[in-house]
Amino acid sequence: MADELILNGFIQCSPNHQIKGMWKHPLDETSRGYRDLKWWIRLGELLERGCFDALFFADVHGTYDTYGGNRDAAVRHAVQFPGIDPTVLIPALAAATDHLGFGVTYSTTYFPPFQAAKLFSTLDHLTDGRIAWNVVTSYLPDAERQGLGVHLEHDERYDRADEFLDVCYKLWEQSWEDGAIVLDAANDIHTDPSKIHEIDHHGRWFDVQGPHMVEPSPQRTPVIFQAGSSARGMQFAAQHGEAVFVASPQGAAGAELVTNLREAAANAGRDPSSMKIIHATRLIVAETDQEAHAMKAEWDRNFSVEGFLALFGGWTGIDLGGHSPDTPIASIPATAMRTWVERWQREDPNHEWTVGDLARRLSEGGAGTAFVGSATTVADQLEEFAETTGLDGFNLITSPVPWGLEQVVDHLVPELQRRGRLRTEYEPNETLRERWFGRGATHPRSQP
Ligand SMILES: Cc1cc2nc3c(=O)[nH]c(=O)nc-3n(C[C@H](O)[C@H](O)[C@H](O)COP(=O)(O)O)c2cc1C
């Protein structure tokens, strides 16, 4: 029988995640819900009812101000703005659920690693080992204007991320010996100082003496996700990514991306099959194909072209309104996410994509491609995608929320379970790392 697929819900703590314009839809609750804790709890409970692996949060710092040279379009169309901090939600969601995992995005470009290590140890304790960190290097130059530090050049952001993680690993894995907490009441010793170690890290970016503030949590190191598929991004993924979050094309181009990632992992001395590769998938499931296509028509009707161009501008650093239509995309330096520029070239390597091609493609295709249909139709599409590319699972983007996720839980989940592609119940007392890498998997694969 084919392997189970990893299934995560993918969302952001802001009024309108990726299907731009859908905040207007009468069934969409995100606009109000994103700042309502009880709404989030209901969403967590829904995904746990559907035996999902995890709820996965995107997050950014700063506004999208590339398109048109200012942030007006992004503000007008709720392009990842306004937004609240997802890390704060996790403990409440963990208290309301017993098994659901949580993936949360946190940038290595802005914060000190000592604080990140403390935050993720805290979250790992409070979730009983159900936390994953989506390690991102981020891309919005506006962050610099918010006092979050210099907006480094693309590859330097990855260099800093390497050292950032190095510090975190030392704090999580080396600073505290097992058994350091002795609770010796007779001798009035809570923690044995001989088992607590400084890490004494001195590098290009950080000087951190240690020790780590937090006693070892169930996973010590959270499950490390990586997102970003440029050459430098893949090198980083090979080093650190236990799971890699990709925006993969279908078919042969997607298979090549997956093969390249697994080869990079093997070259880094890892078992390539141990790298979980998870694709960001837009989908609409409903009781019938017809009902699902009717909702796709509503995506297209509500679609905000200007909102999407603002999103694309922030993702890539390219203002599609600011270049002549015949400029080849490849000739414009992509200072933000190369993944989103290279994606088109990957899809059709023989075509030289111009600014005009891309603007047309982004604005004429309505809300763009998605898997759309009844549970049977979409389950077939997901299975085919996984089989032809070799990836392990999906971060599901759907809309309106929660309608889209309710449809997944009520229709798609039972179909995937019937096909043996999704668990029918959770294993008791497992960490998120154990769920994905097997019982007893305690340390990140990238570490000795
Ligand atoms: C699927 C995917 C999801 C991402 N999610 C986020 C995010 O939530 N927040 C963020 O700041 N960066 C996010 N990133 C950006 C990456 O961390 C990275 O900064 C960016 O992709 C540039 O690297 P690249 O050129 O290797 O793609 C994401 C990237 C990809 C491909």
The ligand as a Tripos MOL2 file, in Angstrom:
@<TRIPOS>MOLECULE
LIG
   31    33     1     0     0
SMALL
NO_CHARGES

@<TRIPOS>ATOM
      1 C1          6.7850   27.8820    0.2020 C.3       1 LIG1
      2 C2          7.4920   29.0470    0.8530 C.ar      1 LIG1
      3 C3          6.9640   29.6040    2.0250 C.ar      1 LIG1
      4 C4          7.6020   30.6820    2.6500 C.ar      1 LIG1
      5 N1          7.0440   31.2470    3.7630 N.ar      1 LIG1
      6 C5          7.6070   32.3700    4.3020 C.ar      1 LIG1
      7 C6          6.9890   33.0480    5.3940 C.ar      1 LIG1
      8 O1          5.9300   32.6610    5.8980 O.2       1 LIG1
      9 N2          7.6060   34.1550    5.8770 N.ar      1 LIG1
     10 C7          8.7820   34.6360    5.3890 C.ar      1 LIG1
     11 O2          9.2780   35.6520    5.8850 O.2       1 LIG1
     12 N3          9.3920   34.0000    4.3480 N.ar      1 LIG1
     13 C8          8.8350   32.9160    3.8000 C.ar      1 LIG1
     14 N4          9.4460   32.2910    2.7390 N.ar      1 LIG1
     15 C9         10.6810   32.9030    2.2090 C.3       1 LIG1
     16 C10        11.9470   32.1020    2.4060 C.3       1 LIG1
     17 O3         12.3010   31.9320    3.7450 O.3       1 LIG1
     18 C11        13.1370   32.8080    1.7360 C.3       1 LIG1
     19 O4         13.4470   33.9880    2.4190 O.3       1 LIG1
     20 C12        12.8630   33.1910    0.3440 C.3       1 LIG1
     21 O5         12.1770   32.1830   -0.3230 O.3       1 LIG1
     22 C13        14.1640   33.5050   -0.4000 C.3       1 LIG1
     23 O6         14.8880   32.3770   -0.6230 O.3       1 LIG1
     24 P1         14.9160   31.6340   -2.0490 P.3       1 LIG1
     25 O7         15.4770   32.6210   -3.0010 O.co2     1 LIG1
     26 O8         15.7700   30.4490   -1.7470 O.co2     1 LIG1
     27 O9         13.4950   31.2630   -2.3760 O.co2     1 LIG1
     28 C14         8.8160   31.2100    2.1040 C.ar      1 LIG1
     29 C15         9.3300   30.6180    0.9450 C.ar      1 LIG1
     30 C16         8.6820   29.5650    0.3080 C.ar      1 LIG1
     31 C17         9.2660   29.0030   -0.9400 C.3       1 LIG1
@<TRIPOS>BOND
     1     1     2 1
     2     2     3 ar
     3     2    30 ar
     4     3     4 ar
     5     4     5 ar
     6     4    28 ar
     7     5     6 ar
     8     6     7 ar
     9     6    13 1
    10     7     8 2
    11     7     9 ar
    12     9    10 ar
    13    10    11 2
    14    10    12 ar
    15    12    13 ar
    16    13    14 ar
    17    14    15 1
    18    14    28 ar
    19    15    16 1
    20    16    17 1
    21    16    18 1
    22    18    19 1
    23    18    20 1
    24    20    21 1
    25    20    22 1
    26    22    23 1
    27    23    24 1
    28    24    25 2
    29    24    26 1
    30    24    27 1
    31    28    29 ar
    32    29    30 ar
    33    30    31 1
@<TRIPOS>SUBSTRUCTURE
     1 LIG1         1 GROUP 0 **** ****
